[in-house]
Amino acid sequence: MYRIFIDGHVGTTGLLIHQHLQNRDDIELSDIADADRKDNEAKRAVMSDADLVILCLPDDAARESVAMAPDSTRFIDASTAHRTHAEWIYGLAEINRQQRDRIRNARCVSNPGCWATGFLLPVLPLINTGLLSPATQFVINGVSGYSGGGREMIERYRSRASRHPDNLWYSRPYSLGLQHKHLPEMQQVAGLDHRPVFQPSVGHFHQGMLVSIPLFREQFLTGCSLELIYQLIAEQYENEACIKVHEPNDDAALDRGFLDPQANNETNRQDIFIFGHQDQILLISVLDNLGKGASGAAVQNMNLMLGTAELQGLSTEKQGQLP
């Protein structure tokens, strides 16, 4: 029986992690009284007794929890605080052949950002095989459900739907200063010379996301084709249960030409699409920002760190999802 403490279990990600774990017979969830949550000694005692602590806190609070814990405490941090920290392992198991073992053996693992997950998994095989240079100047666009903004944003969007059902906020771009908090990990993990230009949007749906990366033929170091791009990405993930790579221009996966950002909701699955023609290519990821993009990734990392089945308690399929 493993004892897990979710520090910040009342937030969106923490609640979902709790739901994933509450019925597992190999997990005991530790708790702390509300009155003791700001008592450092009480919190330190709970962390000392846990086999693993999962941080679902704002960045500064996550750093404070790590600082007060015993040196032997193992962590998964779902915040942005440690994603580029040299002593923390980046918790995206699929990025290379060694990453699973690094996560298994780590004391401290940083959960990846949802946008970063959607960007990194399609482009890393192309960079690692030399088809794209680290000097490539990437542009990323995307739309996510409003749950990605946490409790305050969820309440605002639900209030809007209740008060103005005929005038919803269908898609609203944000982070227009081009300083999104996921950009540092995108650049560092991909080994890029430049930070991408990233323009995200929030749609008026609860969860799910779509991340798109447009590319021109001239950006590739050698001759490329949709078929070669598909081959390189598919080979990288051919044994990955959570990742499905679609053949080029897979119109059968579309609904009358439309791609649904909610198609992988409530799963730990990410679909990668390749659309376009020989001169212009569009890579698109579809994932659940609360699943593979947050709570699902945390449970996957937890399973690896504890030595249990990697996908225990997670689903890679959903009734009626993409073919």
N, C-alpha and C positions, 0 to 999 in steps of 0.2 A: 504493500500500500504506500503510495507516494503522497506526501503532504504538500499541497500547492496553496500559496497565498497570492490572491489577486489584489494588488494594491491599486485601488481606484475602480472597484467592481461596479460602481453605480453609473459609470459612463457608458456610452454606446458600445465601445469595443469590449470593455470589461464585462458588461451584462451578457454579451454574446459568448464570450469565452466561458463565463460561468454556466451558461446553458449547455455548451458543448461538454462540460466536465461534470455537471452535477449528478448525472445518472451513471457515471462510470464506476465500476466496482474496484478499479485499481487506483482511484484517486480519492483523497480526502481533502476537502476544501477548508483551509484555515480561515478564520474570521477575526475581526477585532471590533470591539464595541464602538459605536459612533462617538461616544464621549472620549474614547482613547485614541482616536485617529490622529490627533495632533500632539499626543503624548509620545515623545521620542523613545522613551524607555519601553513603553508598552509595545510600540511598533517594532522596535529592535528585537524584543523578545519573540514576537510572532515570526519575524523574518529568520531569526536564529533557529527556530524550530522547523522551518519549511525546507523541503528538498529543492524547491524552486519557487522564486518570486516572479510574478508577471506584473510589470508596471504598466498601468493604463492611466497615466497622469499627464498633466502639462509638463513641458520640458524642464522647467526649473524645479518642480516638485519631484520629478524623476531623478534628477541629479542629487537632490537632497536625500532621497531614500537610499540611493546607492552609497552616498557618503556616510550615512549613519549605520549601515548594515555591517555585520561581521565580514572579515575578508574572505571567508569561505563561502559566502552566500552566492548561489547561482541565480542569474537574472535573465529574463527576456524583457526588453524594454520596447513597448509599442509606441513610444513617443519619438520625436525627431532628435532627441538630445544626444544619442550616441551612435547615430548611423554612419558618421564619418570618423568616429573615434578609432585611433590606431589599435587600441587594446580590446576592442569589441569585434566580434565576428558578425558579418552581415548575414542576416537570417533568410536568405533566398537560396534554398537547397539546389535549385535547378541551374544556377548560373555557370557551374563548371563541375568537372568530375570529382573534385576534391572537397567541394563545399559541404557535403553531407557529413563527412568525417570531421571537418572543422567545427560544425555545429554540434555534433555528438560530444566532442571532447572539450567544448568551450565552457568557461565559467560564465561569460557574459555574451549574450546574443542580442543584437538590435534587429527588431522586426522591420522589414522594409516598408516604405511608403507605397500606397496603392498606385499612385501615378507612376512612381519609379518602377514598380513591378511590371506595369503595362508597357513601359518604354524599354526596359532592359532586356526582357526575354526575347523580343523579336530582333533587336539590333546586335546583341552580343555575338551570336554565331557569325554575323557578317563582319564584325570587327575582328574577332578572334581568328578567322580564316583569311584575313587580309583583303577581303572584298571591299571593305570600307576602311578608310584611314581614321586613326584617332583624331586627326585634324578636321574631320568632317564637321561642318556646322549644321547641326540638326535643328529642325523645326518640329514641334510637337503640338498637336491640338487634341482636345478631349472634352467629353461631357460626363459628369458624374451625378448620381443621386444626391439629394440634399443632406442625407445622413452623414456624408463625409465632413460636414461642418460642425458636427457635434450637437449637443442638446439645444443650444440657443437657436441654431439655424433650423433644426427640425421643428421647433415650436413656431418659428416665424413662418415656415412654409405651410405647416398644418393650419395655422391661423389664417393665412392667405386663402387656402383652399376652402376653409369654412366660411369666411366672410365674403370672398369674391370668387365663387366657383366658376364664373364665366370669364374671369380675367386672371388666369394663373400666370406665374413667372415661368414660362415654358423653357427658356434657355437664356442664362445671363452670364456673360464672360466676367471673369474676375482676375485678380492678381495681375492687373494691367501694367504695373510697374516692373514686371518681368523679374521678380525676386521671389518666386514661389519657394516654399521651404523644402520641397523635394529636389530642387535643382542640384544642391551640393552632392547628394548621394548618386544622382544620375551621372554627374560628371565623374565622380571618383570611381564608382564601381565599373563604369564603362571605359575608364582610362582616357577620357576625352581631353583634348587641348583647350576646348572652349565649352562653356555652359550652353546648353541648347536654348533656343527661344521657345518658351512654353506658354501657351495660351489656353487655360482650362475654362470650362463653363460648368454651371450648375443647372440641371434640368429639374422640372417639377415632378419628380418621382423619387421614391424613398431611397432606393439603393440600386446598384448596378453602375457600370461605367464602360466607356469606350475610349480608347487611346489610339490616335492615329499619327503616323510618321510618314510624311511625303518625301520622296526621294527622286532625284533626276539621274538619268543614265550617266551624266558627266561626273557625278559624285563618286562613282565606283572606280577603283584603281585599275581593274582589268575589265574586259568585256563581260557583261552580265546579261542575264535574261530572267524572266519570271521563273522559269523552270530551275535555273541554277540557284536562285534565291530560295525557292521552295526546298530544293534538295538539301542545302546547307542548314536551314532552320529545322527541317524535318529530321535530319540525321542527328542533330543535337538533342532533340527531345523524343526520339523514337521509343524510348523506354520510360518516359515520364507519364505517370498516370494522371497527373493534374493538367497536362498541357496537350491540346489537340491542335495540330497544324493542318490547315486546310489547303488543298491544292489551289493553284492560281485561279482567280476569277470564279470562285465557287458560288455561282448564282443560286444553286439549290439551297444554300444556307440562308438566303435572303427571303424576306417577305415582300414580294412584289417590288424587289429592288432595294428594300430598306433593311438596314442592319439594326438589330435590337440591343441596346446597351444593357437591358435587364435579362438577357437570355440565360446568363449563368448565375442568377441570384440564388442564394441559399446553397451554393456549392463551393468547393475549393478548386474549381476548374477555370482555366484560362484558354480561350480560343485565340489562335493567331491566324489572321487572314492576309492574303497577298492579292491585291487588285492592281489593275492598270494595264500598261502595254510596255513595249521595249524601251520607250523614252522616259516614261514617268511611272513610278511605282508607289503604291500606297500600302504600308504595313499597318494593320489594325489589330489591337488586342481588345477582347471583350472579357470582363471579369466582374465579380461582385466586390465592390469596394469594401464591404464589411466581411467578405469571405476570404478569398485568396489575397485580397488587399488589406486584411486586418486580422480579424479573430481567427479565421481559418489558418492563416500563415502562422499565427502564434501557437495554435494547437499543434500544427505540423512540426514546428521547431521544438515545442515542449516534448512531443513524442520522441523525436530524435535524441534530445538531451537525456531523457529518462531511459532510453533503450527499448521502448515499446514499439509496436507496429506504427510506422510513420504516419499512416492515414487513419489510424483508429479514431472513431468518432467523427470522421469527415466524409463528405460525399463528393464524388466527381461527376455524378450524373444527376439530371433533374428531369422529371416528367415533362415532356413537351418542349425540351430545350433544343438548341441547334443540333442538326443532324451530325 
